[in-house]
Amino acid sequence: MRLGTYTRCTQFSLLAGCLLFTACHTEKTDTGLPAIEFSRVPAADLGGPEKMSPIGGRVTGARPGQQIVLYALSDDDWWIQPYSDKIFTKIQSDSTFQNTTHLGSQYAALLVDPGFIPPPMTEKLPSVGDHVSAVAIVKGTGPPLPVIKPVVIHFSGYDWIVRQRPSDRGGTRNWFNPANVTVDAQGALHLRITKDQTQNHWVCAELGLSRSLGYGSYVFTVRDTSHLEPAAALTLYTWDNTVPDEARREMDVEISRWGYPAIKNAQYVVQPYYIPANVSRFNVPAGTLTHSFRWEPGKVTFKTVRGAGVKTGSRVVDQHIFTLGVPVPGSESVQMNLYAFGKGETQLQKETEVVIEKFEYFP
């Protein structure tokens, strides 16, 4: 589930006697250009769907019909506020704006023209131009968020960075704990979903390679996944955090029924998934399987075979070749995660585990 260069506010004025949740205004200038200043800013927080707070400010130089679009920075991505179906904030007759927002480490307000369609989530905010007249960004109030030290594990000859922060992978909030990612004495990787009884939510597992590999073959040997509930999702994929587009150089082997018990339990994907030609669904059987994809210029070939490793004569479960929308290498890295998908007919009922025996890469 996912870092860019952002326009930042460069100066703040500290005002004595600020009220709770009232942040410092961005500095006014006399350039005559449209501008936004914040008058009320929520606290800095890791974010999540359950926490919201008022936010507000004032606009100068707005044209008739223009509106405000709000974002909060959480998990290195900007999320539109307050909801994906309520994307605009009205500018009042006195040039002020007020709304609520989910919490984040930073907050942003964009002054946009009528008809502008903002991205619901982005790593890099839209800049001034192309129907955006002004952008203001401010840090959340209160103490800064703690710096999280990376957790690195060694698996199959590579160093992997384990996810610690929450993510909206799959469109629903998931929490992650490095304790749910372990390597046993035989060198096999264990990914677990556990239940946090105190907070009453699922805690998932994710890790990503610490470097990019580019074109070549990516091979994952996975023990039996037939026990997975429909709402559990195992994803073996590439992901590029450095690009703002939604595709993110993402190519996936996904083992899940997405909360629908009657559908097939696996798919190959070249993102974006909502283009029908970018998805090939199939059924994986019980037992150890080896999933792979061969990434070449203009083509990616997915294959799943029975048993451990890609061997001559291995029984093929399914395979598919994509030739449209195949990305070129950039700063992507290979990722693996096991998480709870919360948008289907059924929800996850119990803790679960997946064991990945080996990852291999061949140029």
SULWOGI-V114066 format. One record per residue. RES is the residue in one small letter. SS is DSSP state (2 for helix, 1 for strand, 0 for the rest). PSI is psi in whole degrees, -180 to 180 (* if undefined). NEAR is the number of other ideal C-beta (glycine too) atoms within 8 Angstrom. Layout:
# SULWOGI-V114066
res: (RES	RES)
ss: (SS	SS)
psi: (PSI	PSI)
near: (NEAR	NEAR)
This chain:
# SULWOGI-V114066
res: (m	r	l	g	t	y	t	r	c	t	q	f	s	l	l	a	g	c	l	l	f	t	a	c	h	t	e	k	t	d	t	g	l	p	a	i	e	f	s	r	v	p	a	a	d	l	g	g	p	e	k	m	s	p	i	g	g	r	v	t	g	a	r	p	g	q	q	i	v	l	y	a	l	s	d	d	d	w	w	i	q	p	y	s	d	k	i	f	t	k	i	q	s	d	s	t	f	q	n	t	t	h	l	g	s	q	y	a	a	l	l	v	d	p	g	f	i	p	p	p	m	t	e	k	l	p	s	v	g	d	h	v	s	a	v	a	i	v	k	g	t	g	p	p	l	p	v	i	k	p	v	v	i	h	f	s	g	y	d	w	i	v	r	q	r	p	s	d	r	g	g	t	r	n	w	f	n	p	a	n	v	t	v	d	a	q	g	a	l	h	l	r	i	t	k	d	q	t	q	n	h	w	v	c	a	e	l	g	l	s	r	s	l	g	y	g	s	y	v	f	t	v	r	d	t	s	h	l	e	p	a	a	a	l	t	l	y	t	w	d	n	t	v	p	d	e	a	r	r	e	m	d	v	e	i	s	r	w	g	y	p	a	i	k	n	a	q	y	v	v	q	p	y	y	i	p	a	n	v	s	r	f	n	v	p	a	g	t	l	t	h	s	f	r	w	e	p	g	k	v	t	f	k	t	v	r	g	a	g	v	k	t	g	s	r	v	v	d	q	h	i	f	t	l	g	v	p	v	p	g	s	e	s	v	q	m	n	l	y	a	f	g	k	g	e	t	q	l	q	k	e	t	e	v	v	i	e	k	f	e	y	f	p)
ss: (0	0	0	0	0	0	0	0	0	0	0	1	0	0	0	0	0	0	0	0	0	0	0	0	0	1	0	0	0	0	0	0	0	0	1	1	1	1	1	1	0	0	1	1	0	0	0	0	0	0	0	1	1	1	1	1	1	1	1	1	0	0	0	0	0	0	1	1	1	1	1	1	1	1	0	0	1	1	1	1	1	0	1	0	0	1	0	0	1	0	0	0	0	0	0	1	1	1	1	1	1	1	0	1	0	1	1	1	1	1	1	1	0	0	0	0	0	0	0	0	1	1	0	0	0	0	0	0	1	0	0	1	1	1	1	1	1	1	1	0	1	0	0	0	0	0	0	0	0	0	1	1	1	1	1	0	0	1	1	1	1	1	0	0	0	0	1	0	2	2	2	0	0	1	1	1	0	2	2	2	1	1	1	0	0	0	0	0	1	1	1	1	1	1	1	1	0	0	0	0	1	1	1	1	1	1	1	1	1	0	0	0	0	0	0	1	1	1	1	1	1	1	0	0	0	0	0	0	0	0	0	1	1	1	1	1	1	1	1	0	0	0	0	0	0	0	0	0	0	0	1	1	1	1	1	0	0	0	0	0	0	0	0	0	0	1	1	1	1	1	0	0	0	0	0	2	2	2	1	1	1	1	0	0	0	0	0	0	1	1	1	1	1	1	1	1	0	0	1	1	1	1	1	1	1	1	0	0	0	0	0	0	0	0	0	1	1	1	1	1	1	1	0	0	0	0	0	0	0	0	0	0	1	1	1	1	1	1	1	1	0	0	0	0	0	0	0	0	0	0	0	1	1	1	1	1	1	1	1	1	1	1	0)
psi: (*	*	136	-172	125	150	129	151	134	-9	140	147	122	125	127	144	27	140	163	134	7	120	173	142	145	149	133	148	166	35	-18	-5	156	145	157	135	142	140	-17	118	131	172	155	134	156	-21	175	163	-16	-9	126	159	154	150	149	173	-162	147	139	140	17	144	159	136	-16	153	173	139	127	145	153	138	117	131	40	10	149	127	130	147	151	-23	160	-19	7	78	-9	144	126	140	124	171	-24	14	9	164	146	142	-173	159	149	155	156	-178	-28	162	147	149	132	135	116	156	160	139	-9	134	104	151	139	-28	137	149	-31	122	149	144	171	134	167	52	13	117	-27	149	131	137	139	145	150	153	169	-172	149	154	145	145	125	121	132	144	122	133	161	122	131	35	7	156	133	140	126	133	139	-26	160	161	153	38	131	10	2	153	131	143	150	145	128	-24	-17	7	112	158	126	-180	-23	-1	8	145	130	124	132	149	124	167	126	102	-30	-47	-9	48	164	144	126	-171	136	144	155	146	143	1	165	145	-29	-156	148	-171	131	122	128	121	118	131	170	123	12	-15	-9	135	160	-30	-3	146	123	126	130	115	170	152	135	112	-9	-3	143	-15	158	-22	-36	27	36	126	132	145	117	126	102	153	4	36	9	102	-26	-8	170	154	14	160	153	141	138	115	149	142	-22	-4	116	-38	-11	2	135	111	150	176	133	139	179	161	171	135	154	118	138	158	137	114	120	166	118	7	141	128	115	146	143	128	159	147	-177	122	157	107	151	128	-2	140	123	128	-46	157	155	143	128	135	-5	137	14	125	165	156	151	-114	26	157	159	139	158	134	156	118	171	126	122	14	7	-167	-34	152	160	138	-27	163	153	168	145	139	125	112	-37	146	136	147	135	122	*)
near: (10	10	5	8	3	9	7	5	9	4	6	10	7	5	7	4	4	7	5	3	11	9	13	11	11	13	10	8	6	4	5	4	8	11	13	16	12	16	10	12	13	13	9	13	12	10	13	11	5	3	9	7	10	10	15	10	13	9	16	10	10	10	8	3	6	12	11	15	13	15	14	15	12	13	11	7	10	12	14	13	12	9	7	6	4	6	9	7	11	7	11	8	3	4	9	11	13	9	12	8	15	13	16	14	11	12	16	15	15	15	14	12	10	6	5	9	3	10	8	7	8	10	12	8	13	9	8	7	5	5	8	14	13	13	14	13	11	14	8	15	10	5	4	5	8	4	4	6	4	6	8	9	11	8	11	8	4	9	8	12	11	13	12	8	8	12	13	12	10	11	5	10	10	14	11	15	10	9	5	13	13	8	9	7	3	4	8	11	13	11	15	12	16	9	8	10	5	4	6	6	8	12	11	14	14	16	13	12	12	9	5	9	9	6	7	10	10	14	14	13	13	15	9	7	11	8	5	12	9	13	16	14	14	15	14	13	12	12	13	13	10	8	11	7	5	6	10	12	12	13	13	11	14	13	12	14	12	11	12	10	7	4	8	8	9	14	11	15	12	12	12	8	7	4	8	4	7	13	10	10	7	12	7	12	8	4	8	11	14	16	12	13	13	9	12	8	6	5	9	12	10	15	12	15	13	10	11	7	10	8	7	3	4	11	7	8	10	13	8	9	8	14	6	7	11	13	11	5	8	10	8	13	13	13	13	16	15	16	16	13	14	12	8	12	6	10	8	12	6	5	7	12	9	13	10	13	10	12	14	10	10	6	4)
